[in-house]
């Protein structure tokens, strides 16, 4: 769980909701944070200007939107999806 020194209370509560797999001890938490940022498409340049709170709010928004997509069964095609379809033609 993140330190409360850099995260506001609403962010902490939302992160608790997302952590459904139980408390897993991270070996390298700083590197796992960076890896998660890179996985969702943030760049190092983005991280230089964003605060931890900004990044965690992006994480929360990202995961909440994934849950909504799974519930509907339909999602909006990304540019990558379109490129893959056109490449198969």
Secondary structure, 3 states (H helix, E strand, C coil): CCCCCCCCHHHHHHHHHHCCCCCCCCCCHHHHHHHHHHHCCCCHHHHHHCCHHHHHHHHHHHHHHHHHHHHHCCCCCCHHHHHHHHHHC
